[in-house]
Amino acid sequence: MDLSKILSISGKSGLFKVVTQAKNAVIVESLIDNKRFPAFGHEKISSLEEISVFTTGEDMPLKEVFKAFFEKLGDKPAIDPKSDNKALKQFFLEMIPEYDQERVYVSDIKKMFNWYNQLLAHKLLDFTEKEEEKPEEKLEEKPEEPVAEQKEAEAEIEVQPETPAQKKRSKKEEQKPMP
């Protein structure tokens, strides 16, 4: 799941998908009504990839919060963000028990549930992890002989420091104007 292409724009409701980059703006498409418009640099734009939630330990990235929602709810949407504040807090506490209850406000919880439901409705949540090659396997594939030969060649090259006379000559050559 790539949340770097999904944006939240301050003052505008809902989420927006990046379509393309313009000269001095980003063209975005609303997930609610699919309308496209430019989002300019003076607007407060946040990628969902950059957002995290305060917890009692380290901050939890929004991606991990959504993953916890998905693991507990499956394909079902989260609680309605317009529900009672107590119900929202209780539900969020069940999903993320380590969240910091003093620094995470009800308005933040409502946004997260709203965003999760929008992403789920547009099938933009994909938590399947891609298998990556391990670096150890890549190292084993490389032959070791060229590396050893390269080290031997480097050992044969001996760099001698410049003498004071050579330094003066190189400085004079640098100072001469080009014809």
C-alpha positions in Angstrom: 0.0 0.0 0.0 1.5 3.3 -1.1 0.1 6.1 1.0 2.6 8.7 -0.5 0.3 9.3 -3.4 -2.8 9.9 -1.2 -3.1 13.5 0.2 -5.0 15.4 2.8 -5.5 19.1 2.0 -6.3 21.4 4.9 -9.6 23.1 4.4 -11.0 20.5 2.0 -12.9 17.4 3.2 -11.9 13.9 2.1 -8.7 12.5 0.6 -7.1 13.2 -2.8 -5.1 11.1 -5.1 -2.1 12.6 -6.9 -2.6 12.6 -10.7 0.4 14.6 -11.9 2.8 17.4 -11.1 2.2 20.8 -12.8 4.6 23.7 -12.9 3.6 25.3 -9.6 0.9 22.9 -8.3 0.0 19.3 -7.9 -3.1 18.1 -9.9 -5.2 15.9 -7.5 -8.4 13.9 -7.9 -10.9 13.8 -5.1 -11.8 10.2 -3.8 -15.3 11.4 -3.0 -16.5 12.8 -6.4 -13.5 12.2 -8.7 -13.2 15.9 -9.6 -9.7 17.1 -10.5 -8.2 20.4 -9.5 -4.8 21.9 -8.8 -3.4 22.0 -5.2 -0.9 24.9 -4.8 2.1 25.1 -2.6 0.6 27.6 -0.2 -2.1 25.1 0.8 -1.3 22.8 3.7 -0.9 19.4 2.0 0.0 16.3 3.9 0.8 12.9 2.4 -0.8 10.1 4.5 2.7 8.4 4.5 4.0 11.3 6.6 1.3 11.2 9.2 1.7 9.2 12.5 -0.3 8.7 15.7 1.0 9.5 19.2 1.4 6.4 21.3 2.8 5.8 24.8 6.0 4.6 23.1 7.2 5.6 19.7 4.8 7.3 17.2 2.9 4.8 15.0 2.8 5.5 11.3 -0.7 5.8 9.9 0.0 2.8 7.6 0.4 0.7 10.7 -2.8 2.1 12.3 -4.7 1.2 9.1 -3.1 -2.3 9.1 -4.3 -2.8 12.7 -7.8 -1.7 11.6 -7.8 -4.1 8.7 -6.5 -7.1 10.8 -9.3 -6.6 13.3 -12.1 -5.6 10.9 -11.3 -7.4 7.7 -13.2 -6.0 4.8 -15.8 -4.3 7.0 -15.7 -0.5 7.3 -14.8 1.1 10.7 -17.3 2.7 13.0 -19.1 5.8 11.5 -17.0 8.9 12.2 -20.2 10.8 13.2 -20.8 8.4 16.1 -20.8 9.5 19.8 -17.3 10.7 21.0 -17.2 8.1 23.7 -18.0 5.3 21.3 -15.3 6.6 18.9 -12.7 6.7 21.7 -13.6 3.3 23.0 -13.5 1.7 19.5 -10.1 3.4 18.7 -8.8 2.1 22.1 -9.8 -1.4 21.1 -8.0 -1.0 17.8 -4.8 0.8 19.1 -4.6 0.2 22.8 -1.2 2.0 23.1 -2.4 5.3 21.7 -1.8 8.4 23.8 -5.3 9.4 25.0 -4.2 12.9 26.0 -2.5 13.9 22.7 -4.8 12.2 20.2 -8.0 14.2 20.0 -11.5 13.0 19.0 -11.2 15.1 15.8 -8.1 13.1 14.8 -9.8 9.8 15.5 -12.8 10.9 13.3 -10.4 11.7 10.5 -8.6 8.4 10.7 -11.9 6.4 10.6 -13.2 8.6 7.7 -9.9 8.1 5.8 -9.8 4.4 6.5 -13.4 4.0 5.2 -12.7 6.0 2.1 -9.5 4.0 1.3 -11.4 0.7 1.9 -14.3 1.8 -0.3 -11.9 2.6 -3.2 -9.9 -0.6 -2.6 -6.7 1.4 -2.0 -5.7 -0.7 1.1 -3.3 -3.5 0.2 -1.4 -5.1 3.1 0.2 -7.9 1.2 3.9 -7.6 1.6 6.2 -8.1 -1.3 9.1 -10.5 -0.9 12.4 -8.8 -1.3 15.7 -10.4 -2.1 17.9 -10.6 0.9 21.2 -8.7 0.7 23.1 -11.8 1.8 22.0 -13.7 -1.4 23.2 -10.9 -3.6 26.6 -11.0 -1.9 27.0 -14.7 -2.4 26.3 -14.4 -6.2 29.3 -12.0 -6.7 32.7 -13.7 -7.4 35.3 -12.9 -4.9 38.3 -13.0 -7.2 37.9 -9.6 -8.8 37.6 -8.0 -5.4 40.9 -9.6 -4.3 42.6 -8.5 -7.5 41.4 -5.0 -7.0 42.8 -4.8 -3.5 46.1 -6.1 -4.7 46.2 -3.5 -7.5 45.4 -0.7 -5.0 48.2 -1.9 -2.7 50.7 -1.7 -5.6 49.8 2.0 -6.3 51.7 4.2 -4.0 50.6 7.8 -3.7 53.4 10.1 -2.9 52.7 13.5 -1.3 53.4 16.7 -3.2 56.6 18.5 -2.4 56.4 22.2 -1.5 57.8 23.1 -5.0 55.1 21.0 -6.7 52.4 22.7 -4.6 53.7 26.2 -5.6 53.6 25.2 -9.3 50.1 23.9 -9.2 48.9 27.0 -7.4 50.5 29.3 -10.0 48.9 27.2 -12.8 45.5 27.6 -11.2 45.9 31.4 -10.9 46.9 31.9 -14.6 44.0 33.2 -16.7 42.8 31.1 -19.5 43.4 32.5 -23.0 
